[in-house]
């Protein structure tokens, strides 16, 4: 028996040597091409170097991103759409994403203009082979000095969501992330002194949202201190205390997932034929799926949700209901189908 295992070990070792030799004869694998992103906007984009912060977050995860910016103070999407230099900039390089940001208050007062001018720019972006991303900005600070103008944020949300939906574009929900943080901490220092522009921490939160949207990964765990090399010297872009950075990262990830879910049409608003079935659940779902991934796999968002217990209810075909319960580790702890007639519940084992 010992001789048998020695022979097996010899075969494995020989195979290993052959594999190493074969690998050494192959040309080295080239690094993946960096993600290329163009930011088009105004002071909300260039304050505190938002594109540089996003690139620094990618670098912290050993991911490559090249970000460029065309931003003019108080510029609208209409101004950019009418500028031939902007069209040349979009068409002149192979971008993966082009971020579009309108003037801070205009979408709240004239949403049709944001839609119309955003559509013109999206057409230009699509023609260049890139994906447009609307930068959903934040409302001004509440006049009382704490929190934000909630009514203005609601109107910004509606305008940008309409523009993104009409153009099948991505949405970076920065404003909703700000609103969520300020709901918990009304005096969080997200604003600069004017109550309009972002502080360094406000831009850091925005960068977390963009990381989640562009990298399609959670920003939780990224460093709160971000640096960049500018003019041959090291520059601090942001220095957010660890606990606050974690809050910003978690909030950004939640907002980004919410934007993904909202892009889906609710199952109860669709025809029975396109509702997910029990077979869809068995074939498509995996234990490690986050909520946004689960929704995309089913093609529906939850009909009911209990965030405190991490319990989500989806309507399935033929009136059946799917209960999904998440555990503390972020994986699906329980997946159960309840037949319409109230028959025996069906436990679904996910890989």
C-alpha positions in Angstrom: 0.0 0.0 0.0 2.8 2.4 0.9 4.4 1.7 -2.5 1.1 2.5 -4.2 0.8 6.0 -2.5 4.5 6.6 -3.3 3.7 5.9 -7.0 0.7 8.3 -6.9 2.8 11.0 -5.3 5.5 10.5 -8.0 2.9 10.9 -10.7 1.4 14.0 -9.1 4.9 15.5 -8.7 5.8 14.8 -12.3 2.5 16.3 -13.5 3.3 19.3 -11.4 6.7 19.7 -12.9 5.3 19.3 -16.5 2.6 21.9 -15.7 5.3 24.3 -14.4 7.4 23.7 -17.4 4.5 24.3 -19.7 3.5 27.5 -17.8 7.1 28.8 -18.1 7.0 28.3 -21.8 3.9 30.4 -22.2 4.1 34.2 -22.6 3.2 36.1 -19.4 -0.4 37.1 -19.0 -1.0 40.8 -19.6 -2.8 42.8 -16.9 -6.4 43.5 -17.6 -7.1 46.8 -19.4 -8.0 49.6 -17.0 -11.6 50.7 -16.8 -11.9 54.1 -18.6 -14.4 56.6 -17.2 -15.1 60.2 -18.4 -16.9 62.5 -15.9 -18.9 65.4 -17.4 -20.4 67.9 -15.1 -19.6 71.0 -13.0 -18.4 71.9 -9.5 -20.2 69.0 -7.9 -17.9 66.8 -10.0 -14.6 68.7 -9.6 -14.9 69.7 -5.9 -12.4 67.7 -3.9 -11.4 65.7 -7.0 -14.2 63.2 -7.2 -12.8 61.3 -10.2 -9.4 61.0 -8.5 -11.1 59.6 -5.3 -12.9 57.0 -7.3 -9.6 56.0 -9.0 -7.9 55.9 -5.6 -10.5 53.5 -4.4 -10.0 51.2 -7.4 -6.2 51.3 -6.8 -6.7 50.3 -3.1 -8.2 47.1 -4.4 -5.5 46.6 -7.0 -8.0 47.4 -9.7 -7.2 49.7 -12.6 -9.3 52.7 -13.5 -8.4 55.7 -15.6 -10.6 58.7 -15.0 -10.8 62.0 -16.9 -13.0 65.0 -16.3 -14.6 67.8 -18.2 -16.3 70.0 -15.7 -17.3 73.7 -15.8 -18.7 75.6 -12.9 -22.6 75.8 -13.0 -22.7 74.0 -16.3 -25.9 72.3 -17.4 -26.2 69.2 -19.5 -27.6 71.5 -22.2 -24.4 73.5 -22.2 -22.3 70.3 -22.6 -24.6 68.9 -25.3 -24.2 72.1 -27.3 -20.4 72.1 -27.0 -18.7 70.4 -30.0 -15.6 69.9 -27.8 -17.6 67.7 -25.5 -18.8 65.6 -28.4 -15.2 65.3 -29.6 -14.0 64.3 -26.2 -16.7 61.5 -25.9 -15.9 60.2 -29.4 -12.2 60.7 -29.3 -11.4 57.9 -26.8 -12.5 54.5 -26.0 -14.5 55.0 -22.8 -16.3 52.3 -20.8 -18.5 54.7 -19.0 -19.4 58.4 -19.3 -20.8 60.1 -16.2 -23.4 62.9 -16.8 -24.1 65.5 -14.1 -26.6 68.3 -14.6 -26.6 71.7 -12.8 -27.4 71.2 -9.1 -30.9 72.6 -9.0 -32.1 72.4 -12.6 -33.4 68.8 -12.5 -35.6 69.7 -9.6 -37.2 72.7 -11.3 -37.0 71.7 -15.0 -36.9 67.9 -15.2 -37.9 67.9 -18.9 -34.7 69.8 -19.7 -32.6 67.2 -17.9 -34.3 64.5 -19.8 -34.0 66.1 -23.2 -30.4 67.2 -22.9 -29.4 64.0 -21.2 -30.9 62.0 -24.0 -28.8 64.0 -26.5 -25.6 63.2 -24.6 -26.6 59.6 -24.1 -27.0 59.2 -27.9 -23.5 60.5 -28.3 -22.1 58.2 -25.6 -23.8 55.2 -27.0 -22.5 56.0 -30.5 -19.0 56.0 -29.0 -19.5 52.6 -27.6 -19.7 53.6 -23.9 -22.3 53.3 -21.2 -23.9 56.5 -19.8 -24.2 56.9 -16.1 -26.4 59.6 -14.6 -24.9 61.3 -11.5 -27.9 61.7 -9.2 -26.8 64.6 -7.0 -27.8 65.8 -3.6 -30.3 68.5 -2.5 -29.1 71.7 -0.7 -28.8 71.7 3.0 -32.0 72.3 5.0 -32.5 76.0 5.9 -32.4 75.1 9.6 -28.7 74.0 9.1 -29.1 70.3 9.7 -30.1 67.6 7.2 -31.1 68.3 3.6 -34.1 69.7 1.7 -36.1 66.5 1.4 -38.6 67.9 -1.1 -35.7 69.0 -3.4 -34.1 65.6 -3.2 -37.4 63.9 -4.1 -37.6 66.0 -7.3 -33.9 65.3 -8.1 -34.6 61.6 -7.7 -37.6 61.7 -10.0 -35.8 63.7 -12.7 -32.6 61.6 -12.8 -34.5 58.3 -12.5 -36.7 59.3 -15.5 -33.6 60.2 -17.6 -31.8 57.0 -16.7 -34.9 54.9 -17.4 -35.6 56.6 -20.7 -32.0 56.1 -21.9 -31.4 52.6 -20.4 -28.5 54.2 -18.5 -26.9 53.4 -15.2 -27.7 55.6 -12.2 -25.2 56.6 -9.4 -27.6 57.4 -6.5 -25.3 59.8 -4.6 -28.1 62.0 -3.4 -30.1 59.2 -1.8 -26.9 58.0 -0.1 -26.4 61.5 1.4 -30.0 61.6 2.4 -29.7 58.2 4.2 -26.6 59.3 6.1 -28.2 62.7 7.1 -31.3 60.9 8.3 -29.1 59.1 10.8 -26.7 62.0 11.5 -28.4 65.3 10.6 -25.2 67.2 11.4 -22.9 64.9 9.4 -20.3 67.2 7.7 -21.2 66.3 4.1 -21.6 69.9 3.0 -19.1 72.6 2.5 -19.7 76.0 4.3 -22.2 77.2 1.6 -24.6 74.3 2.3 -24.5 73.4 -1.4 -21.2 72.0 -2.4 -19.6 68.9 -0.9 -17.0 68.7 1.9 -14.2 66.2 1.5 -16.3 63.7 3.4 -19.3 64.4 1.1 -17.2 63.7 -1.9 -15.8 60.5 -0.3 -19.4 59.3 0.1 -20.1 60.1 -3.5 -16.9 58.2 -4.5 -18.1 55.2 -2.6 -21.4 55.2 -4.6 -19.5 55.4 -7.9 -17.1 52.6 -6.8 -20.2 50.4 -6.1 -21.8 51.2 -9.4 -18.7 51.0 -11.6 -16.8 48.1 -9.9 -20.1 46.3 -9.2 -18.6 45.5 -5.8 -19.2 46.6 -2.2 -17.0 49.5 -1.1 -17.1 48.2 2.5 -13.5 47.7 3.7 -11.9 50.4 1.5 -9.5 52.8 3.4 -10.9 56.1 4.7 -7.6 57.7 3.8 -7.1 58.2 0.1 -4.0 59.6 -1.6 -2.8 60.5 -5.1 0.4 61.6 -6.7 0.0 65.0 -8.3 2.9 67.1 -9.6 5.4 64.6 -8.3 4.2 64.8 -4.7 1.8 62.8 -2.6 -1.6 64.5 -1.9 -4.2 63.5 0.6 -7.6 63.3 -1.2 -9.6 62.2 1.8 -9.0 61.2 5.4 -12.2 59.9 6.9 -12.2 58.2 10.3 -12.6 54.4 10.1 -16.1 54.2 11.8 -17.5 57.0 9.6 -15.9 55.6 6.4 -17.6 52.2 7.2 -21.0 54.0 7.6 -20.5 55.8 4.3 -19.4 52.6 2.5 -22.4 50.5 3.8 -24.8 53.3 2.9 -23.3 53.7 -0.6 -23.6 49.9 -1.2 -27.2 49.9 0.0 -28.1 52.9 -2.3 -26.4 51.3 -5.3 -28.2 48.0 -4.7 -31.5 49.9 -4.4 -30.9 51.6 -7.7 -30.3 48.2 -9.4 -33.5 46.8 -7.9 -35.5 49.9 -8.9 -34.5 49.3 -12.5 -36.5 46.1 -12.4 -40.2 46.0 -13.0 -42.1 44.7 -10.0 -43.4 41.2 -10.6 -47.0 42.1 -9.5 -47.1 44.7 -12.3 -46.3 42.2 -15.0 -48.2 39.5 -16.7 -48.4 36.1 -15.0 -46.4 34.5 -17.9 -43.3 36.4 -17.0 -43.4 35.9 -13.3 -40.6 33.7 -12.0 -41.4 30.1 -11.3 -40.2 27.5 -8.8 -38.0 26.1 -11.5 -36.5 29.6 -11.9 -35.7 29.6 -8.2 -34.0 26.2 -8.3 -32.0 26.9 -11.5 -30.9 30.5 -11.0 -30.5 31.2 -7.3 -27.3 30.6 -5.4 -26.7 30.8 -1.6 -24.1 33.6 -2.0 -26.3 35.9 -4.0 -26.8 39.4 -2.5 -30.3 40.9 -2.6 -29.6 42.9 -5.8 -28.2 39.8 -7.6 -31.2 37.7 -6.4 -33.6 40.3 -7.8 -31.8 40.3 -11.2 -31.9 36.5 -11.3 -35.6 36.5 -10.7 -36.4 39.5 -12.8 -38.4 41.0 -10.0 -38.0 43.1 -6.8 -39.5 41.9 -3.5 -43.2 42.4 -3.0 -42.7 42.7 0.7 -39.5 43.2 2.8 -38.7 43.2 6.5 -35.3 44.8 6.6 -34.8 44.2 10.3 -35.2 40.5 10.0 -33.6 40.4 6.5 -36.7 38.6 5.1 -38.0 39.2 1.6 -41.1 38.0 -0.2 -41.4 37.5 -3.9 -44.5 36.5 -5.9 -44.0 33.5 -8.2 -46.0 32.1 -11.0 -49.4 30.5 -10.3 -49.8 32.4 -7.0 -46.9 30.8 -5.1 -44.8 32.9 -2.8 -41.0 32.7 -2.2 -39.6 33.6 1.2 -35.9 34.4 1.3 -34.2 35.0 4.6 -30.6 36.3 4.8 -28.2 35.4 7.6 -25.7 37.6 9.4 -22.9 36.5 7.0 -24.8 38.0 4.0 -25.6 34.6 2.5 -29.1 33.2 2.1 -30.0 31.3 5.2 -33.4 30.0 4.2 -35.3 29.8 0.9 -38.9 28.5 1.1 -41.7 28.3 -1.5 -45.3 28.6 -0.2 -47.9 27.2 -2.6 -51.0 29.3 -3.3 -53.3 26.7 -1.8 -51.4 26.8 1.5 -50.1 23.3 1.0 -46.9 22.0 2.4 -44.1 24.5 2.3 -41.2 23.6 0.0 -37.6 24.2 1.3 -35.2 25.0 -1.6 -31.6 23.9 -1.0 -29.3 26.4 -2.7 -25.6 25.7 -3.6 
